[in-house]
Every structure is written in structure tokens, then in C-alpha cells.
Amino acid sequence: SSGVRRPFLDALSRCLGSPHAGLVGACLTTAGWLSRSLAASQDADATDTDTSLAAFSALVPRLKQCLAPARPARHRVLAAVSLHNFSKIQVTRRGLPLSVTSIGMPSLPDAIGT
């Protein structure tokens, strides 16, 4: 139910803003898993739509922050993967920019430091 999802998503969002790199990495991994799961299981079901929209609104602003050049490469890659997964979800697609450059994401070689 929505009452159960919201506290989890809020906690995950707060975790993404933590100053502790290890915690942020674990939360980015969780966000990647969640976004991939939502992208893989999207149906016309209202519950799936509600869950996708709730996850999108709770996580995408923090995921964009994790793309900052000062962040560890691992964080930037995990955030980019999650944003890519959200872009595959029809109901959230309109809320994402059309190109990664519009959200300030570096090219993959720049993101991983090569």
C-alpha cells in the first residue's frame, strides 16, 4: 500500500543525501535495484503506476545530485543507471530530460575517470 511505500522511499531519499559515502553507495545500489524492478514490471495496474510515480518523485532529485562531478565515480555510475531505468518507465518518462547532457551528466568516460 501507499502508506508502506512512502516511508521507505523517504528514507531511501534521505540516505542518498547522506555525507557517508558507504551509506550513499548502498542506497544507490538499492535505488538501482528498485528502478530496474519497476521498469521490468510495469503494467497498466494502478498500483504499479502509483509506485513508479512515488519512487520517481522521491528519488530522482537526489539521483541527479549524485551525478555531480565531485561525487565518487561509482556513485555517478549507479545514479546514471537508476535514472536510465526510470527513463524506461512510461509513466515517468515525461519527467526526465531527453538527454543526459541536460541534467549535467558527464560522458561515461568522464564519469568513470578514464
Helices and strands as residue ranges (DSSP letters): H 2-16, H 21-40, H 46-65, H 73-87, H 90-93, G 100-103, H 108-112
